[in-house]
Amino acid sequence: MRRDVFQAIADPTRREILDILSEQPRNVNELADSFDMSRPAVSKHVRILKECGMISTVKQGRERYCHANLDKLGEIALWVHQYRRFWNNSLDKLEALLKENDTK
């Protein structure tokens, strides 16, 4: 299954994992300690984030550390930007209409 950045942020747990990893790399056990769920459940979220390209893992000794790759969030910013333009244009039109009605 092909995954994208939108699937990565669709789940609140995955968003929280990204928040945690944005501060510093952690291993899966450390991540699991941050949640009220099993280690396999956290591992599943980590796997999805890896498939989306949002995190990478690096082996250091016997541990695998997860690192956030937040550059991909730029895709979301671009997508949201097009809707920001839509709402700004709509609000500009509303403001013009309200000003027009005030002068009548």
VEXGU-863721 format. One record per residue (C-alpha): x, y, z; residue number from 1; chain. Coordinates in steps of 0.5 Angstrom, whole numbers, plus 500, padded with zeros to 3 digits. Layout:
residues N
rec xx->X&yy->Y&zz->Z&num->NUM&chaine->A;
...
END
This chain:
residues 104
rec xx->500&yy->500&zz->500&num->1&chaine->A;
rec xx->503&yy->507&zz->498&num->2&chaine->A;
rec xx->502&yy->512&zz->504&num->3&chaine->A;
rec xx->503&yy->519&zz->504&num->4&chaine->A;
rec xx->504&yy->525&zz->509&num->5&chaine->A;
rec xx->497&yy->526&zz->510&num->6&chaine->A;
rec xx->496&yy->519&zz->512&num->7&chaine->A;
rec xx->501&yy->520&zz->517&num->8&chaine->A;
rec xx->498&yy->526&zz->520&num->9&chaine->A;
rec xx->491&yy->523&zz->520&num->10&chaine->A;
rec xx->492&yy->520&zz->527&num->11&chaine->A;
rec xx->493&yy->524&zz->533&num->12&chaine->A;
rec xx->498&yy->519&zz->536&num->13&chaine->A;
rec xx->502&yy->519&zz->530&num->14&chaine->A;
rec xx->502&yy->527&zz->530&num->15&chaine->A;
rec xx->504&yy->526&zz->538&num->16&chaine->A;
rec xx->510&yy->521&zz->536&num->17&chaine->A;
rec xx->512&yy->527&zz->531&num->18&chaine->A;
rec xx->512&yy->532&zz->536&num->19&chaine->A;
rec xx->516&yy->528&zz->541&num->20&chaine->A;
rec xx->521&yy->526&zz->535&num->21&chaine->A;
rec xx->521&yy->533&zz->533&num->22&chaine->A;
rec xx->525&yy->535&zz->540&num->23&chaine->A;
rec xx->530&yy->529&zz->539&num->24&chaine->A;
rec xx->531&yy->522&zz->537&num->25&chaine->A;
rec xx->528&yy->516&zz->541&num->26&chaine->A;
rec xx->528&yy->509&zz->541&num->27&chaine->A;
rec xx->521&yy->505&zz->540&num->28&chaine->A;
rec xx->521&yy->503&zz->548&num->29&chaine->A;
rec xx->522&yy->511&zz->550&num->30&chaine->A;
rec xx->516&yy->512&zz->545&num->31&chaine->A;
rec xx->512&yy->507&zz->548&num->32&chaine->A;
rec xx->513&yy->510&zz->555&num->33&chaine->A;
rec xx->509&yy->516&zz->552&num->34&chaine->A;
rec xx->503&yy->513&zz->551&num->35&chaine->A;
rec xx->498&yy->509&zz->554&num->36&chaine->A;
rec xx->498&yy->503&zz->549&num->37&chaine->A;
rec xx->502&yy->497&zz->548&num->38&chaine->A;
rec xx->509&yy->497&zz->544&num->39&chaine->A;
rec xx->507&yy->493&zz->538&num->40&chaine->A;
rec xx->501&yy->499&zz->537&num->41&chaine->A;
rec xx->506&yy->504&zz->538&num->42&chaine->A;
rec xx->511&yy->500&zz->533&num->43&chaine->A;
rec xx->505&yy->500&zz->528&num->44&chaine->A;
rec xx->505&yy->507&zz->528&num->45&chaine->A;
rec xx->512&yy->508&zz->527&num->46&chaine->A;
rec xx->512&yy->503&zz->521&num->47&chaine->A;
rec xx->506&yy->508&zz->518&num->48&chaine->A;
rec xx->510&yy->514&zz->519&num->49&chaine->A;
rec xx->516&yy->511&zz->516&num->50&chaine->A;
rec xx->512&yy->508&zz->510&num->51&chaine->A;
rec xx->510&yy->516&zz->509&num->52&chaine->A;
rec xx->517&yy->518&zz->510&num->53&chaine->A;
rec xx->516&yy->522&zz->516&num->54&chaine->A;
rec xx->521&yy->518&zz->520&num->55&chaine->A;
rec xx->527&yy->514&zz->519&num->56&chaine->A;
rec xx->530&yy->509&zz->524&num->57&chaine->A;
rec xx->538&yy->509&zz->525&num->58&chaine->A;
rec xx->541&yy->503&zz->529&num->59&chaine->A;
rec xx->546&yy->505&zz->534&num->60&chaine->A;
rec xx->548&yy->499&zz->538&num->61&chaine->A;
rec xx->542&yy->494&zz->539&num->62&chaine->A;
rec xx->537&yy->500&zz->539&num->63&chaine->A;
rec xx->534&yy->503&zz->533&num->64&chaine->A;
rec xx->533&yy->510&zz->534&num->65&chaine->A;
rec xx->527&yy->514&zz->530&num->66&chaine->A;
rec xx->528&yy->521&zz->527&num->67&chaine->A;
rec xx->523&yy->526&zz->525&num->68&chaine->A;
rec xx->523&yy->528&zz->517&num->69&chaine->A;
rec xx->519&yy->534&zz->518&num->70&chaine->A;
rec xx->521&yy->537&zz->511&num->71&chaine->A;
rec xx->515&yy->533&zz->508&num->72&chaine->A;
rec xx->510&yy->537&zz->512&num->73&chaine->A;
rec xx->512&yy->542&zz->507&num->74&chaine->A;
rec xx->507&yy->538&zz->502&num->75&chaine->A;
rec xx->501&yy->540&zz->507&num->76&chaine->A;
rec xx->503&yy->547&zz->508&num->77&chaine->A;
rec xx->502&yy->548&zz->500&num->78&chaine->A;
rec xx->496&yy->544&zz->500&num->79&chaine->A;
rec xx->493&yy->548&zz->506&num->80&chaine->A;
rec xx->496&yy->555&zz->502&num->81&chaine->A;
rec xx->491&yy->554&zz->496&num->82&chaine->A;
rec xx->485&yy->554&zz->501&num->83&chaine->A;
rec xx->488&yy->560&zz->505&num->84&chaine->A;
rec xx->488&yy->564&zz->498&num->85&chaine->A;
rec xx->480&yy->562&zz->497&num->86&chaine->A;
rec xx->478&yy->564&zz->504&num->87&chaine->A;
rec xx->482&yy->570&zz->504&num->88&chaine->A;
rec xx->479&yy->572&zz->497&num->89&chaine->A;
rec xx->472&yy->570&zz->500&num->90&chaine->A;
rec xx->473&yy->575&zz->506&num->91&chaine->A;
rec xx->476&yy->580&zz->502&num->92&chaine->A;
rec xx->469&yy->580&zz->497&num->93&chaine->A;
rec xx->465&yy->580&zz->504&num->94&chaine->A;
rec xx->469&yy->586&zz->506&num->95&chaine->A;
rec xx->467&yy->590&zz->500&num->96&chaine->A;
rec xx->460&yy->588&zz->500&num->97&chaine->A;
rec xx->459&yy->590&zz->507&num->98&chaine->A;
rec xx->463&yy->597&zz->506&num->99&chaine->A;
rec xx->458&yy->598&zz->500&num->100&chaine->A;
rec xx->452&yy->597&zz->504&num->101&chaine->A;
rec xx->455&yy->602&zz->509&num->102&chaine->A;
rec xx->455&yy->607&zz->504&num->103&chaine->A;
rec xx->448&yy->606&zz->502&num->104&chaine->A;
END
